[in-house]
């Protein structure tokens, strides 16, 4: 693909930069087609090296960089004091306040923002327990006002899903293009070595072990269906999930922090990825489908865009494990070749082409 915005000065902006996750991969894929852009973040986590050439804010030099909750009220200020340099184009990758960034003093700068979601703990506490505490009601309303007021200069938004576009319309009263995030479907389509494959005799639940992802429900679904389940990942809910596994009656195996290769093996060996969470988009369900593995998930959020019901998986509008169990028996009826082909819609190449069309139209 031809280098985007050649001859223009460009700044790419992302929130904090941690060990590579979905939003970080989006940022790096955008950077790949705008390689001359300068890259700004609030801070990078300790395990992130210098290979990404990231410029950090003053927050990186303070102790609160280790606590996102303490840093949250200071983020809007940090994005307004990041740099005095002016750029022709500033493109942010935002899931908190990065879309409020303003660099330099030029009135001619074009501001574009790719939004993973308006901050869930600020705008959608019902979807994210980090913001659900009643004591946070007043601070949350204050942050909502700041978030809206400091983003009026954004010329154009892109959302990672139709779900997020609706939130942008509801909360910020702005419209947005929809550009689904990139998934490395080529990597996950490639079968692991044959001797590492396991029979498709278990369900898989994978991701960060946090409450809103409903891993406890995934375990209950396996128990209701009478099928073993592998729970892969890590996170603060580990002890709760281990207790849930002990009392569930299901055969549960935990795999902590699987490597990318190991995750691919788990996808290929699974009967289905169980994903009963309300996600903004959800990259893991696409990775699973690239492996030919169907998805059994919640009929809400991003799964409405990534799973074709009765073809690449089954979606259930319920949080009752018993309502999922009948679909486990129907998983073998799905065509795994068709499932894998469907995942190609969300490739990195498709994402970069869509980003190029958006930027070209708006700059």
Buried (B, 14 or more C-beta within 10 A) or exposed (E): EEEBBEEBBBBBBBBBBBEBEBBBBBBBBBBBBBEEBBBBBBBBEEEBEEEBEBBBBBBBEBEBBEEBEEBBBBBBBBBEBBBEEBBBBBBBBBBBBBBBBBBBEEEEBBBBBBBBBBBBBBBBBEBBEBBBEEEBEEBBEEBBEBBBEBBEBBEBBBBBBBBBBEBBBEBBEBEBBBBBBBBBBEBBBEEBEEEEEEEBEBBBBBBEBBBBBBBBBBBBBBBBBEBBBBBBBBBEBBEEBBEBBEEBEBBBEBBEEBEEEBBBBBBBBBBBBBBBBBBBBBBBBBBBBBBBBBBBBBBBBBBBBBBBEEEBBBBBEEEEBEEBBEBBEEBEEBEBEBBBBBBBBBBBEBBBBBBBEBBEEBB
